[in-house]
Amino acid sequence: MMREWPYLWYSFLLVLGLFFVGKRGESEWRNIGFGYSLQQKRRKNEGDRSMNWNVKKTVKFLFAVTIAFSVVLTPVTSSDLYAQGTSVTTDWTREAASQIRLDGSNTAPKIDKDKLEEITSEFIIWDTWPLQDKNGHPAVVNGYKIIFALSVPKGTIPGKRHDSAEIRYFYSNDGKSWRPGGLVFEDGKALGSRQWAGSFVIDKNGRVHMFYTATGRKGEERLSYGQKLATVTADILTNKSVAFANWSNHKVILEADGTYYQTEEQAGYGEFSYAFRDPSYFLDPKTGEEYLLFSANSSGTLEERACRPEHAGTAEFMRTMPSEAKFYNGSIGIAKAVNDDLTEFEALPPLLEANCVNEELERPNVVVKGNQYYLFTKTHSNKFAEGIDAPEGLYGFVSESFTTEYKPLNGTGLVIANPDDNPYQSYSWMVMSNGTVISYVDYVDVDGKDIQEIGEQSTEYQIEHFGGMLAPSIKLSITGDRTSLLGEKKQGVFK
């Protein structure tokens, strides 16, 4: 939905109304329904004194005033909005999401876990991202490529892995075979009781800016799920291995404000989930502005929310809107850097909201191709509202600029789906600048069980069927507002 003040449109309607008055004459005003006629109004204000209004002159005068008002006010208001960095928020509608269908252009090849190799024998890994330069390309530092992943020791129940997640790194000379480097934050100074996904970029001076999710509170005895966006910087040391040194202080750079993005307190009891995480760095090549994208929820409490026509898409989808659809309020947020050190950010309105459609849009990132901006996110099948049958998958949207309205790719938003016979085989897809898509192996060969049923199985079953490793990469074709899968690559290929 484009949240703009359409002053020119209002002015046009006013002028049109005045023109109508001039053509029809004052006697017609009594039929418009203003409550009382002009003649009655005159009598009320001035008694029976005779008046002789020149309607045509009055209309011309008001017409001129209206045009002047429009010319003066519209540019001032627009420049003020853009000076504040206000963005347009797009609604992913129930109409678009309800048309999702799997076919050969969007369904990933089935994964055979037994044929895959692990990059570590001690840990399971999931959400993965490469060190990138500011333009979004995988960075090469003295011949090394570096990737980062959430991790827990092997033997951890997969469904509990987020409760103790830590970020590890791996490095490679060829970008295919990876060696473990260890914990990124091994000094214990990272914020939160554990750290969730983010993005790491290297600047022209060789300094690495690490943006991550600080989850919970350091030293807490009882696990909590509050989420904040945090940052720290470090240098990279390379010789026969890769290490990080000369650390800055860790700092929280953004918290949910309750205005654009739901706070943990607003989520409260009864909400299905809560998100304020997954910071993803983006440099807009057209403007030079630097941003963070992140996973969030639309602001407000459950009692304050309602499904509206812009969430439905059409009158028919509004008419058939389930009552519980208002529980779903996933959004993709953005914040603009306000200093060169990338330690201060200003929250802006969301790029995209999925109100009454989906409750969780994870790990967003943007890829620019030609003059088009491609916004990608991923979500689980059980995060869609009632009445929408959509798969575990990668979803995308396209726009002509970063902060203007986006359209769902392929008409629905679906870009990559897991196959019907292996619906949870991979997750957390991330699209690289060259169209390569990385992900990790999730649950495979679960014999038709849904994710809740998988969680009810024995620990042994869950560990056996959970991959916890890099999935084969996928090559994606992106042309205009259409995408299609070109084929599968080997594990750990980021180019």
C-alpha positions as CSV (number, residue, x, y, z in Angstrom):
1,M,0.0,0.0,0.0
2,M,1.4,3.4,-1.0
3,R,1.3,5.6,2.1
4,E,1.5,9.0,0.5
5,W,-0.6,12.2,0.9
6,P,-2.2,12.7,-2.5
7,Y,-2.6,16.4,-2.4
8,L,-2.8,16.8,-6.2
9,W,-5.6,14.2,-6.3
10,Y,-7.5,16.0,-3.6
11,S,-7.0,19.3,-5.4
12,F,-8.3,17.8,-8.6
13,L,-11.4,16.6,-6.9
14,L,-12.0,20.0,-5.4
15,V,-11.6,21.7,-8.8
16,L,-13.9,19.2,-10.4
17,G,-16.5,19.9,-7.8
18,L,-16.2,23.7,-8.2
19,F,-16.5,23.3,-12.0
20,F,-19.6,21.3,-11.5
21,V,-21.0,24.1,-9.3
22,G,-20.2,26.7,-11.9
23,K,-21.9,24.7,-14.6
24,R,-25.0,23.7,-12.7
25,G,-25.6,26.9,-10.7
26,E,-26.2,27.4,-7.1
27,S,-29.8,26.0,-7.2
28,E,-28.4,22.5,-7.8
29,W,-26.4,22.6,-4.5
30,R,-29.5,21.7,-2.5
31,N,-29.5,18.2,-4.2
32,I,-26.0,17.3,-3.3
33,G,-26.9,16.4,0.3
34,F,-24.9,18.9,2.4
35,G,-27.7,18.9,5.0
36,Y,-29.1,22.3,4.0
37,S,-29.2,24.3,0.8
38,L,-27.2,27.5,0.1
39,Q,-30.4,29.4,0.2
40,Q,-31.2,28.1,3.7
41,K,-27.7,28.9,4.8
42,R,-28.1,32.5,3.6
43,R,-31.3,32.8,5.5
44,K,-29.7,31.5,8.6
45,N,-26.7,33.8,8.4
46,E,-28.2,37.0,7.0
47,G,-31.9,36.7,7.3
48,D,-34.0,37.6,4.3
49,R,-31.6,40.2,3.0
50,S,-31.3,39.8,-0.8
51,M,-27.9,38.7,-2.2
52,N,-26.7,38.4,-5.7
53,W,-23.6,36.1,-5.8
54,N,-21.6,35.9,-9.0
55,V,-21.1,32.2,-9.0
56,K,-18.8,32.2,-12.0
57,K,-16.4,34.7,-10.5
58,T,-16.4,32.9,-7.2
59,V,-15.5,29.6,-8.9
60,K,-12.7,31.2,-10.9
61,F,-11.3,32.6,-7.7
62,L,-11.5,29.4,-5.8
63,F,-10.0,27.5,-8.8
64,A,-7.0,29.8,-8.8
65,V,-6.6,29.4,-5.0
66,T,-6.8,25.6,-5.3
67,I,-4.1,25.5,-8.0
68,A,-1.8,27.7,-6.0
69,F,-2.4,25.6,-2.9
70,S,-1.5,22.5,-4.9
71,V,1.6,23.9,-6.5
72,V,3.0,25.3,-3.2
73,L,2.0,22.5,-0.8
74,T,2.7,19.4,-2.9
75,P,6.5,19.9,-3.5
76,V,7.1,21.1,0.0
77,T,5.3,18.0,1.5
78,S,7.1,15.6,-0.9
79,S,10.5,16.9,-0.2
80,D,9.9,16.8,3.5
81,L,8.8,13.2,3.3
82,Y,11.8,12.1,1.3
83,A,14.2,14.2,3.5
84,Q,13.0,12.0,6.3
85,G,13.7,8.9,4.3
86,T,10.1,7.8,4.3
87,S,9.6,4.7,2.2
88,V,6.5,3.2,0.5
89,T,5.2,0.1,2.2
90,T,4.0,-2.7,-0.1
91,D,1.2,-5.2,1.0
92,W,1.7,-8.8,0.0
93,T,-2.0,-9.6,-0.4
94,R,-4.0,-12.8,0.2
95,E,-5.1,-12.6,-3.5
96,A,-1.4,-13.0,-4.7
97,A,-0.4,-15.6,-2.1
98,S,-3.5,-17.7,-2.7
99,Q,-2.5,-18.2,-6.4
100,I,0.8,-20.0,-5.5
101,R,1.3,-23.2,-7.4
102,L,4.3,-25.5,-7.6
103,D,5.7,-26.3,-11.1
104,G,9.0,-27.1,-12.8
105,S,10.1,-23.4,-12.8
106,N,10.0,-23.1,-9.0
107,T,10.4,-26.6,-7.5
108,A,13.9,-27.5,-6.2
109,P,15.4,-30.9,-7.0
110,K,14.9,-33.5,-4.2
111,I,17.9,-33.7,-1.8
112,D,19.6,-37.0,-1.0
113,K,21.2,-36.3,2.4
114,D,23.3,-39.4,2.3
115,K,25.2,-38.1,-0.7
116,L,26.2,-34.8,0.9
117,E,29.3,-33.9,2.9
118,E,29.6,-32.0,6.1
119,I,32.0,-29.1,6.5
120,T,32.3,-29.8,10.2
121,S,32.0,-33.1,12.1
122,E,31.4,-31.5,15.5
123,F,28.5,-29.1,14.9
124,I,25.3,-28.8,13.0
125,I,24.8,-25.6,11.1
126,W,21.9,-23.8,9.6
127,D,21.4,-20.1,8.6
128,T,24.5,-19.3,6.5
129,W,25.9,-16.1,4.9
130,P,29.2,-15.1,3.2
131,L,31.4,-12.2,4.0
132,Q,30.5,-9.6,1.3
133,D,31.8,-6.4,0.0
134,K,29.5,-3.4,0.3
135,N,28.1,-4.0,-3.2
136,G,26.8,-7.4,-2.2
137,H,29.5,-9.6,-3.8
138,P,31.2,-12.4,-1.9
139,A,34.5,-10.9,-0.7
140,V,37.9,-12.4,-1.2
141,V,40.5,-11.4,1.5
142,N,44.1,-12.3,0.6
143,G,42.8,-15.3,-1.4
144,Y,40.3,-16.4,1.2
145,K,36.5,-16.6,1.0
146,I,34.7,-16.7,4.4
147,I,31.3,-17.9,5.4
148,F,29.4,-17.7,8.6
149,A,26.7,-20.0,10.1
150,L,24.6,-20.5,13.2
151,S,25.7,-23.6,15.0
152,V,25.2,-25.9,18.0
153,P,27.1,-29.0,19.0
154,K,26.0,-32.3,17.4
155,G,23.6,-34.2,19.5
156,T,21.5,-31.1,20.2
157,I,17.8,-31.6,19.6
158,P,17.3,-29.8,16.3
159,G,14.1,-28.1,17.5
160,K,16.0,-26.6,20.4
161,R,19.0,-25.4,18.5
162,H,18.0,-21.7,18.6
163,D,18.2,-21.8,22.4
164,S,22.0,-22.0,22.3
165,A,23.0,-20.8,18.9
166,E,26.4,-19.3,18.2
167,I,28.0,-18.0,15.1
168,R,30.9,-19.9,13.6
169,Y,33.0,-19.2,10.5
170,F,34.6,-21.3,7.8
171,Y,37.1,-20.3,5.1
172,S,38.2,-21.5,1.7
173,N,40.8,-20.8,-1.0
174,D,38.6,-22.2,-3.8
175,G,35.1,-21.3,-2.6
176,K,34.1,-24.9,-2.6
177,S,35.9,-26.8,0.2
178,W,35.6,-25.2,3.6
179,R,37.8,-25.4,6.8
180,P,36.4,-24.6,10.3
181,G,37.7,-21.3,11.8
182,G,36.0,-21.5,15.1
183,L,33.6,-19.2,16.9
184,V,33.3,-15.6,15.7
185,F,32.7,-14.1,19.1
186,E,34.9,-16.3,21.3
187,D,35.6,-13.7,24.0
188,G,32.1,-13.9,25.5
189,K,31.5,-10.2,24.9
190,A,28.7,-10.6,22.3
191,L,25.3,-9.2,23.3
192,G,22.4,-11.4,24.3
193,S,22.3,-14.9,25.7
194,R,22.8,-16.2,22.2
195,Q,23.3,-14.8,18.7
196,W,21.1,-15.3,15.7
197,A,21.6,-14.5,12.0
198,G,22.9,-11.3,10.4
199,S,25.2,-10.1,7.7
200,F,28.9,-9.2,7.7
201,V,30.5,-6.8,5.2
202,I,34.0,-5.6,4.6
203,D,34.7,-1.9,3.8
204,K,37.4,-0.5,1.6
205,N,39.8,-0.2,4.5
206,G,39.6,-3.9,5.3
207,R,37.4,-3.4,8.4
208,V,34.6,-6.0,8.9
209,H,31.2,-4.7,10.0
210,M,29.3,-7.5,11.7
211,F,25.5,-7.0,12.1
212,Y,23.8,-9.7,14.1
213,T,20.7,-10.5,16.2
214,A,21.3,-10.3,20.0
215,T,18.7,-12.6,21.4
216,G,17.7,-12.8,25.1
217,R,19.7,-11.2,27.9
218,K,23.3,-12.0,28.8
219,G,23.5,-14.1,31.9
220,E,19.8,-14.8,32.1
221,E,18.7,-17.9,34.1
222,R,15.4,-18.3,32.3
223,L,15.5,-18.2,28.5
224,S,13.9,-15.2,26.9
225,Y,13.3,-14.3,23.3
226,G,13.7,-10.6,23.1
227,Q,15.6,-9.6,19.9
228,K,17.7,-6.5,19.1
229,L,20.0,-5.6,16.2
230,A,23.6,-5.3,17.2
231,T,26.9,-4.6,15.6
232,V,30.7,-4.9,16.2
233,T,33.7,-4.4,13.9
234,A,37.0,-6.2,13.6
235,D,40.1,-6.7,11.4
236,I,40.8,-9.9,9.5
237,L,44.2,-11.6,10.0
238,T,45.3,-14.0,7.2
239,N,48.3,-16.3,7.0
240,K,47.8,-20.0,6.8
241,S,44.4,-19.5,8.4
242,V,41.8,-16.7,9.0
243,A,41.3,-15.0,12.3
244,F,39.7,-11.7,13.6
245,A,41.4,-9.1,15.8
246,N,41.2,-5.5,17.0
247,W,37.6,-5.7,18.0
248,S,35.4,-2.7,18.7
249,N,32.8,-2.7,21.5
250,H,29.5,-4.5,20.8
251,K,26.6,-2.1,20.4
252,V,22.8,-2.4,20.1
253,I,21.9,-0.3,17.0
254,L,18.1,-0.9,16.7
255,E,15.2,-2.0,18.8
256,A,11.5,-2.3,17.9
257,D,9.9,1.1,18.4
258,G,6.2,0.1,18.7
259,T,5.4,2.7,15.9
260,Y,6.6,1.0,12.8
261,Y,7.5,-2.4,14.3
262,Q,5.9,-4.5,17.0
263,T,7.6,-4.6,20.4
264,E,7.8,-7.7,22.5
265,E,5.4,-6.1,24.9
266,Q,2.9,-5.4,22.1
267,A,3.1,-9.0,21.0
268,G,2.2,-10.1,24.4
269,Y,0.2,-13.2,25.1
270,G,-1.7,-14.9,22.3
271,E,0.5,-14.0,19.4
272,F,1.9,-16.9,17.3
273,S,5.4,-15.6,17.1
274,Y,7.6,-12.5,17.4
275,A,10.4,-11.2,15.2
276,F,12.9,-8.3,15.3
277,R,16.0,-10.0,13.8
278,D,18.1,-10.9,10.8
279,P,19.9,-7.6,9.9
280,S,21.0,-7.5,6.3
281,Y,23.2,-4.8,5.0
282,F,22.4,-3.1,1.7
283,L,24.1,-0.2,-0.2
284,D,21.7,1.4,-2.7
285,P,23.8,1.9,-5.8
286,K,21.6,4.7,-7.1
287,T,21.7,6.9,-4.0
288,G,24.7,5.8,-2.1
289,E,22.5,5.4,1.0
290,E,23.3,2.5,3.4
291,Y,20.5,0.5,5.0
292,L,19.7,-2.6,7.1
293,L,16.8,-4.8,6.3
294,F,15.4,-7.0,8.9
295,S,12.6,-9.4,9.8
296,A,9.9,-7.9,12.0
297,N,6.2,-7.7,12.7
298,S,3.8,-4.8,12.0
299,S,3.3,-2.6,15.1
300,G,0.4,-2.8,17.5
301,T,-1.3,-5.3,19.7
302,L,-3.6,-8.0,18.5
303,E,-6.6,-6.0,19.8
304,E,-5.6,-3.0,17.7
305,R,-5.2,-4.9,14.5
306,A,-7.8,-5.6,11.8
307,C,-7.7,-7.0,8.3
308,R,-8.4,-4.4,5.7
309,P,-9.1,-4.3,2.0
310,E,-5.4,-3.6,1.1
311,H,-4.5,-6.9,2.9
312,A,-7.0,-8.9,0.9
313,G,-6.4,-7.6,-2.6
314,T,-10.0,-7.9,-3.9
315,A,-13.5,-7.6,-2.4
316,E,-13.9,-11.4,-2.7
317,F,-10.8,-12.1,-0.6
318,M,-12.0,-9.5,1.9
319,R,-15.4,-11.2,2.1
320,T,-13.9,-14.6,2.8
321,M,-11.2,-13.3,5.2
322,P,-10.9,-15.8,8.1
323,S,-11.4,-14.2,11.6
324,E,-8.0,-15.4,12.8
325,A,-6.1,-13.9,9.8
326,K,-5.4,-10.8,11.9
327,F,-2.9,-12.9,14.0
328,Y,-0.6,-12.8,11.0
329,N,1.5,-9.6,10.8
330,G,4.9,-10.4,9.3
331,S,6.9,-7.5,7.9
332,I,10.3,-6.6,6.3
333,G,11.7,-3.6,8.0
334,I,14.4,-1.1,7.0
335,A,16.6,1.3,8.8
336,K,18.9,3.9,7.2
337,A,22.5,4.6,8.4
338,V,23.0,8.1,9.7
339,N,26.7,8.0,10.2
340,D,29.7,6.6,8.2
341,D,30.7,4.2,11.0
342,L,27.4,2.3,10.5
343,T,26.8,2.4,14.2
344,E,23.7,4.7,14.1
345,F,20.5,3.8,12.2
346,E,17.1,5.4,11.9
347,A,14.1,3.1,11.6
348,L,11.9,3.7,8.6
349,P,8.5,2.3,7.7
350,P,8.5,-1.3,6.5
351,L,9.3,-2.1,2.9
352,L,6.8,-4.9,2.9
353,E,4.0,-6.2,5.1
354,A,2.1,-9.5,5.0
355,N,-0.7,-8.6,7.3
356,C,-3.4,-11.2,7.3
357,V,-1.2,-13.3,5.0
358,N,2.0,-14.5,6.8
359,E,3.4,-14.0,10.3
360,E,7.2,-14.5,9.7
361,L,9.3,-13.2,6.8
362,E,12.8,-14.2,7.6
363,R,16.3,-13.1,6.5
364,P,15.4,-10.6,3.9
365,N,18.0,-9.4,1.4
366,V,18.1,-7.3,-1.8
367,V,19.9,-7.9,-5.1
368,V,20.1,-5.3,-7.8
369,K,20.1,-6.4,-11.4
370,G,20.1,-3.8,-14.1
371,N,17.7,-1.1,-12.9
372,Q,15.6,-3.5,-10.9
373,Y,15.6,-4.1,-7.2
374,Y,14.8,-7.7,-6.1
375,L,13.7,-8.2,-2.5
376,F,13.9,-11.8,-1.2
377,T,12.7,-13.4,2.0
378,K,11.9,-16.9,3.2
379,T,9.2,-18.4,5.2
380,H,7.7,-21.7,6.5
381,S,4.6,-23.2,5.2
382,N,3.0,-23.1,8.7
383,K,3.5,-19.4,8.9
384,F,0.7,-18.6,6.4
385,A,-2.7,-17.6,7.5
386,E,-5.7,-20.0,7.2
387,G,-6.9,-20.3,3.7
388,I,-3.5,-19.9,2.0
389,D,-1.8,-23.2,1.0
390,A,1.8,-22.2,0.3
391,P,5.1,-24.1,0.6
392,E,8.2,-23.8,2.6
393,G,10.1,-21.6,0.2
394,L,12.0,-18.5,-1.0
395,Y,9.7,-15.6,-2.0
396,G,10.6,-12.4,-3.9
397,F,9.4,-9.0,-5.0
398,V,10.6,-6.5,-7.6
399,S,10.7,-2.7,-7.7
400,E,12.3,0.1,-9.8
401,S,13.9,1.5,-6.7
402,F,14.7,0.5,-3.2
403,T,12.0,2.4,-1.3
404,T,9.1,2.4,-3.8
405,E,6.3,-0.1,-4.3
406,Y,7.2,-3.8,-5.0
407,K,5.4,-6.4,-7.1
408,P,5.4,-10.1,-6.2
409,L,7.7,-12.0,-8.5
410,N,5.9,-14.4,-10.8
411,G,2.6,-12.8,-9.8
412,T,2.5,-14.6,-6.4
413,G,5.9,-14.1,-4.8
414,L,7.0,-17.7,-4.9
415,V,10.6,-18.2,-6.3
416,I,11.8,-21.6,-4.9
417,A,9.8,-24.3,-3.2
418,N,10.7,-27.6,-1.6
419,P,9.2,-30.5,-3.5
420,D,5.9,-32.0,-2.3
421,D,7.5,-35.3,-1.4
422,N,10.3,-33.6,0.7
423,P,8.6,-30.4,1.9
424,Y,11.1,-29.5,4.6
425,Q,14.4,-30.5,2.8
426,S,16.0,-27.1,2.8
427,Y,15.5,-23.6,4.2
428,S,17.0,-20.2,4.7
429,W,17.7,-19.5,1.0
430,M,19.9,-16.5,0.3
431,V,20.2,-15.1,-3.2
432,M,23.7,-14.0,-4.3
433,S,24.3,-11.1,-6.7
434,N,25.0,-13.5,-9.5
435,G,21.8,-15.5,-9.0
436,T,23.4,-18.4,-7.0
437,V,21.1,-19.4,-4.1
438,I,22.5,-21.0,-1.0
439,S,20.6,-22.8,1.8
440,Y,21.0,-25.5,4.4
441,V,19.6,-29.0,4.7
442,D,16.6,-29.0,7.1
443,Y,14.4,-32.1,7.7
444,V,14.4,-34.8,5.0
445,D,12.5,-38.0,4.3
446,V,9.8,-37.4,7.0
447,D,7.1,-39.6,5.4
448,G,4.4,-37.0,5.2
449,K,4.8,-35.7,8.7
450,D,4.2,-32.0,9.3
451,I,6.7,-29.9,11.3
452,Q,4.6,-30.3,14.5
453,E,4.6,-34.1,14.2
454,I,8.3,-34.1,13.5
455,G,8.8,-32.3,16.8
456,E,6.8,-34.9,18.6
457,Q,9.1,-37.7,17.4
458,S,12.0,-39.1,19.5
459,T,15.3,-37.3,19.8
460,E,16.9,-40.0,17.8
461,Y,14.4,-39.6,14.9
462,Q,14.8,-35.8,14.8
463,I,18.6,-36.0,14.8
464,E,18.6,-38.6,12.1
465,H,16.3,-36.7,9.8
466,F,17.8,-33.3,10.3
467,G,20.6,-32.3,7.9
468,G,22.4,-29.4,9.6
469,M,24.7,-28.9,6.7
470,L,25.1,-26.9,3.5
471,A,22.5,-27.8,0.9
472,P,23.4,-28.0,-2.8
473,S,23.3,-24.5,-4.3
474,I,20.8,-23.5,-7.0
475,K,21.2,-21.3,-10.0
476,L,18.3,-18.9,-10.5
477,S,17.3,-17.0,-13.6
478,I,16.0,-13.6,-13.0
479,T,14.4,-11.6,-15.8
480,G,12.1,-8.7,-15.2
481,D,9.4,-9.8,-12.9
482,R,9.9,-13.6,-13.6
483,T,12.3,-16.2,-12.2
484,S,13.0,-19.8,-12.9
485,L,15.4,-22.5,-11.7
486,L,18.3,-23.2,-14.1
487,G,19.7,-26.2,-12.2
488,E,21.6,-27.4,-9.1
489,K,25.2,-26.8,-8.1
490,K,27.4,-28.5,-5.6
491,Q,27.3,-27.9,-1.9
492,G,29.0,-24.8,-0.6
493,V,29.2,-23.0,-4.0
494,F,28.6,-19.3,-3.5
495,K,29.4,-18.1,-7.0
